[in-house]
Amino acid sequence: MSMRKRIIKRYSEAFKKEVVREYLEGESVNVLKKKYGIGGDHTIRNWVKRYAGREGLAYEVIRIQKPEEYEELKRKEEEIKKLKKIISDMTIKNVLLEEEINFYKEERIKRDNKKKQFKLLKRQKRGRE
């Protein structure tokens, strides 16, 4: 007697959200089940409850705040923008400095190798004399 293994499907968060988005745009549960090969009757409905809930895909968030809160938010956004620019500039400088360090290391290795070759040649000449 052979037992068939039961297949358990695991769907990614991105996949679930895509199905919910299509449902919210008007596609029926049955069409989505057939389109994506989703088995259970309640699977998509559960996803809709989960992902289109209070702060999910079915709602648009509107922020209501005082003018001074808005100004503070704008100030912080500008500060974040400036800090990101500083980080970007420093990253570029860091890369350039690392390249310069590597260049000088290579130059030093070349110089040291030339010195070693010169000393070796000098010893070989002394040995012949």
C-alpha positions as CSV (number, residue, x, y, z in Angstrom):
1,M,0.0,0.0,0.0
2,S,1.6,3.3,-1.1
3,M,0.8,6.5,0.7
4,R,0.7,9.7,-1.3
5,K,2.4,12.6,0.2
6,R,0.2,15.5,1.0
7,I,1.2,18.7,-0.7
8,I,1.4,21.8,1.5
9,K,1.7,25.1,-0.4
10,R,3.5,28.0,1.2
11,Y,2.9,31.4,-0.4
12,S,5.2,34.4,0.0
13,E,4.0,37.6,1.5
14,A,4.6,39.4,-1.8
15,F,2.4,36.8,-3.6
16,K,-0.4,37.1,-1.0
17,K,-0.4,40.9,-1.3
18,E,-0.5,40.7,-5.1
19,V,-3.5,38.4,-4.9
20,V,-5.2,40.7,-2.4
21,R,-4.4,43.7,-4.6
22,E,-6.1,42.1,-7.6
23,Y,-9.1,41.2,-5.4
24,L,-9.4,44.8,-4.2
25,E,-9.3,45.9,-7.9
26,G,-12.4,43.8,-8.5
27,E,-11.3,40.3,-9.4
28,S,-13.4,37.5,-8.0
29,V,-12.1,35.0,-5.5
30,N,-13.0,32.1,-7.9
31,V,-11.1,33.7,-10.8
32,L,-8.0,34.3,-8.6
33,K,-8.2,30.7,-7.2
34,K,-8.1,29.4,-10.8
35,K,-5.5,31.9,-12.0
36,Y,-3.0,31.1,-9.3
37,G,-4.0,27.5,-8.4
38,I,-5.0,28.3,-4.9
39,G,-7.0,25.5,-3.3
40,G,-8.9,26.5,-0.2
41,D,-12.1,28.4,-0.3
42,H,-11.2,30.7,2.6
43,T,-7.5,31.2,1.7
44,I,-7.9,34.4,-0.3
45,R,-10.6,35.8,2.0
46,N,-8.2,35.3,5.0
47,W,-5.5,37.1,3.1
48,V,-7.9,40.0,2.4
49,K,-8.8,40.2,6.1
50,R,-5.1,40.1,7.0
51,Y,-3.6,42.4,4.4
52,A,-6.5,44.8,3.7
53,G,-7.3,45.4,7.3
54,R,-7.0,48.7,9.1
55,E,-3.6,49.8,7.8
56,G,-3.6,47.4,4.8
57,L,-4.0,47.8,1.1
58,A,-7.7,48.9,1.2
59,Y,-7.1,52.1,3.1
60,E,-5.3,55.3,2.4
61,V,-3.7,56.9,5.4
62,I,-4.3,60.7,5.7
63,R,-2.1,62.5,8.3
64,I,-3.8,65.2,10.3
65,Q,-1.4,67.4,12.2
66,K,-0.7,70.9,13.5
67,P,1.3,73.3,11.3
68,E,4.2,73.2,13.8
69,E,4.2,69.4,13.5
70,Y,4.3,69.6,9.8
71,E,7.2,72.1,9.9
72,E,9.1,69.8,12.3
73,L,8.5,66.9,10.0
74,K,9.7,68.9,6.9
75,R,12.8,70.0,8.9
76,K,13.6,66.5,9.9
77,E,13.2,65.3,6.3
78,E,15.6,68.0,5.1
79,E,18.1,67.0,7.8
80,I,17.8,63.3,6.8
81,K,18.4,64.3,3.2
82,K,21.5,66.3,4.1
83,L,22.8,63.5,6.2
84,K,22.3,61.0,3.4
85,K,24.3,63.3,1.1
86,I,27.1,63.5,3.7
87,I,27.2,59.8,4.0
88,S,27.3,59.4,0.2
89,D,30.1,61.9,-0.1
90,M,32.1,60.2,2.8
91,T,31.6,56.8,1.2
92,I,33.0,58.1,-2.1
93,K,36.0,59.7,-0.3
94,N,36.6,56.5,1.7
95,V,36.7,54.4,-1.5
96,L,39.1,56.9,-3.1
97,L,41.4,56.8,-0.1
98,E,41.4,53.0,0.0
99,E,42.4,53.0,-3.7
100,E,45.1,55.5,-2.9
101,I,46.4,53.4,0.0
102,N,46.4,50.3,-2.2
103,F,48.3,52.2,-4.9
104,Y,51.0,53.3,-2.4
105,K,51.2,49.8,-0.9
106,E,51.8,48.4,-4.4
107,E,54.4,51.0,-5.1
108,R,56.2,50.3,-1.8
109,I,56.2,46.5,-2.6
110,K,57.7,47.3,-6.1
111,R,60.3,49.6,-4.5
112,D,61.2,47.0,-1.8
113,N,61.5,44.3,-4.5
114,K,63.9,46.5,-6.5
115,K,66.0,47.0,-3.4
116,K,66.1,43.3,-2.8
117,Q,67.1,42.6,-6.4
118,F,69.7,45.3,-6.2
119,K,71.2,43.8,-3.0
120,L,71.1,40.3,-4.5
121,L,72.9,41.5,-7.6
122,K,75.5,43.3,-5.5
123,R,76.2,40.1,-3.5
124,Q,76.4,38.1,-6.7
125,K,79.0,40.6,-8.1
126,R,81.0,40.4,-4.9
127,G,81.0,36.7,-5.1
128,R,82.5,36.7,-8.6
129,E,85.3,39.1,-7.7
